[in-house]
Amino acid sequence: MTEQESTAAAARAAYEGARALAERDAAHRAHTERLLLACADALDACDRLLAAGPQQDPAACRHSVGLIARQLEAAATGAGLELIGAVGERADPATHHVVAVRPAPPGAGDDEVLEVARRGYRYRGHVLRAARVVVAADAAEDATQAARKGTAQG
């Protein structure tokens, strides 16, 4: 390959790389714009709800807020946001922060999520915020731990 051919090949490779980068940037920009427009729709719904004023009945207001929340959740999950934390799942230290432990009710397993205090979120495999959860603990295990503490203190 001559020096001229080598230079031409390098220029083609640089051009293709720049073109691919521009395409990715355009796709990212379009993705961001779609998400922002969905958020703008939810903000508009909030404005309409607030404009209705205090004369609106509380049940209708609660229903409207629920609709807006589902609209925002759909926009975020459609953009790739994953929700973390659901009652019944097993708590995972990588994605859950245990804020309280309660005795396991009948049928509940050890470390099963009983209540979600605050949902967590993951985006593209990265945990943005761990879910804050209340988990079940085996009552026999709690008694054993309490006995150990009592023995250690006594």
Steps between C-alpha positions, in 0.01 A plus 500: 500500500638838405517796734221669306275191532581476871407866551176451307410192708567691824285789377214259412524337844495840671200605290308179581579540870381860500184403312422219746553738792269759341231231452527392865481863612190557286333187639582606856366850437175358355465263797550788745251720315233226510551460874487875562180534297340220703603685818361823356165325444498394865588854610211632290270252675624630837427857389145402401450325834626801694285735290192301602559635849389378840136462393583167334398205716788317676428162336512653151820685589661179629395319182650777286829493690510122452452542126783754483728270702429210263563730203842598638583140589410383150721771347794414725473124458452544127831689498674211677459577870439184704308510828656317794306387803177306508314329781565126491842504339813395688713790625836525323777706664607625156162659431319527835572698817327338798349769724314264734451133576172348614410147602405300194123462463365157410612402152773763475858397450806632676624826339172536309402862437190579707482873426671743266576828676656655188540344157842462350606550140748344261602629159705299252603256771616774739312546828411868522333462838448190714148420613434564869308200629361325806581129496381188679722314743444150630367529858718207613808677361404820685467305827840335443664838435334652809622206711855545367491871585372419848776242552764739374379777732441276804 
